[in-house]
Amino acid sequence: MNPEEGKEAKDPREEPHPVPGRRDRKRRTGSRFLLAVALAGCVIGALFAGARISDFICDVAGITSTSVRLGGKVAVIAILLPAWFYLVERLFLSRSSRDGRNS
């Protein structure tokens, strides 16, 4: 065995080429958990608000048909859900980019 080969043999778990700046950057603790809670809140909020908004619109319009009211709820929830996900995504992206500039 060549002595130079022994020097090259490192721990296999160790990265041979570390990413520059990776160890300096600190991750926020709990940010993934906070994102999961925010997205779950979006789902619950979209279901609740979509149903309420749809009921209000149907009441104002005088619609009494159950199938039309249900279709309206589905339509409003289908509009609110991606909109709220987009807003949460923008909030978290702005939060992470703000942290990257201040570090």
C-alpha positions as CSV (number, residue, x, y, z in Angstrom):
1,M,0.0,0.0,0.0
2,N,1.3,3.4,-1.0
3,P,1.5,6.0,1.8
4,E,-0.1,8.5,-0.5
5,E,-3.2,6.3,-0.9
6,G,-3.7,6.2,2.8
7,K,-3.9,10.0,2.9
8,E,-6.6,10.2,0.2
9,A,-8.8,7.6,1.9
10,K,-11.2,9.7,3.9
11,D,-14.4,9.1,5.7
12,P,-17.0,8.2,3.0
13,R,-19.6,10.4,4.7
14,E,-17.4,13.5,4.4
15,E,-18.0,15.7,1.4
16,P,-15.0,15.8,-0.9
17,H,-15.8,19.3,-2.1
18,P,-17.8,21.3,0.4
19,V,-20.2,24.0,-1.1
20,P,-18.7,27.4,-0.4
21,G,-20.7,29.5,2.0
22,R,-22.9,26.6,3.1
23,R,-21.6,26.4,6.6
24,D,-21.7,30.2,7.1
25,R,-25.4,30.4,6.3
26,K,-27.7,29.7,9.2
27,R,-31.1,28.2,8.7
28,R,-34.1,29.4,10.6
29,T,-35.2,26.9,13.1
30,G,-38.8,25.8,12.6
31,S,-39.2,27.4,9.2
32,R,-40.5,24.1,7.6
33,F,-42.9,23.6,10.4
34,L,-44.1,27.1,10.1
35,L,-44.6,26.7,6.4
36,A,-46.6,23.5,7.0
37,V,-48.8,25.2,9.6
38,A,-49.4,28.1,7.2
39,L,-50.3,25.8,4.3
40,A,-52.7,23.8,6.5
41,G,-54.2,27.1,7.6
42,C,-54.7,28.0,4.0
43,V,-56.6,24.8,3.3
44,I,-58.8,25.3,6.3
45,G,-59.3,29.0,5.6
46,A,-60.1,28.4,1.9
47,L,-62.7,25.8,2.8
48,F,-64.3,27.9,5.5
49,A,-64.2,31.3,3.6
50,G,-65.1,29.7,0.3
51,A,-68.2,28.1,1.8
52,R,-69.2,31.4,3.6
53,I,-68.6,33.6,0.6
54,S,-70.5,31.3,-1.7
55,D,-73.5,31.1,0.8
56,F,-73.5,34.9,1.0
57,I,-73.5,35.3,-2.8
58,C,-76.3,32.7,-3.1
59,D,-78.4,34.3,-0.4
60,V,-78.0,37.8,-2.0
61,A,-78.9,36.3,-5.4
62,G,-81.8,34.4,-4.0
63,I,-80.6,31.0,-5.2
64,T,-82.2,28.1,-3.3
65,S,-81.2,25.1,-5.4
66,T,-79.0,22.8,-3.4
67,S,-76.9,21.6,-6.4
68,V,-76.3,25.2,-7.5
69,R,-75.2,26.3,-4.0
70,L,-72.9,23.3,-3.8
71,G,-71.4,24.0,-7.2
72,G,-70.9,27.6,-6.1
73,K,-69.0,26.4,-3.0
74,V,-66.8,24.2,-5.0
75,A,-66.0,27.0,-7.5
76,V,-65.2,29.6,-4.9
77,I,-63.0,27.1,-2.9
78,A,-61.2,26.1,-6.2
79,I,-60.4,29.8,-6.7
80,L,-59.4,30.6,-3.1
81,L,-57.2,27.6,-2.5
82,P,-54.5,28.4,-5.1
83,A,-54.7,32.1,-4.4
84,W,-54.0,31.6,-0.7
85,F,-51.2,29.1,-1.5
86,Y,-49.6,31.7,-3.7
87,L,-49.8,34.4,-1.0
88,V,-48.2,32.1,1.6
89,E,-45.5,31.1,-0.9
90,R,-44.7,34.8,-1.7
91,L,-44.6,35.6,2.1
92,F,-42.1,32.8,2.7
93,L,-40.0,33.6,-0.3
94,S,-39.7,37.2,0.7
95,R,-38.9,36.1,4.2
96,S,-36.1,33.8,3.0
97,S,-34.6,36.4,0.6
98,R,-34.7,39.0,3.3
99,D,-32.7,36.7,5.5
100,G,-30.2,36.0,2.8
101,R,-29.5,39.7,2.3
102,N,-29.0,40.4,6.0
103,S,-26.6,37.5,6.7
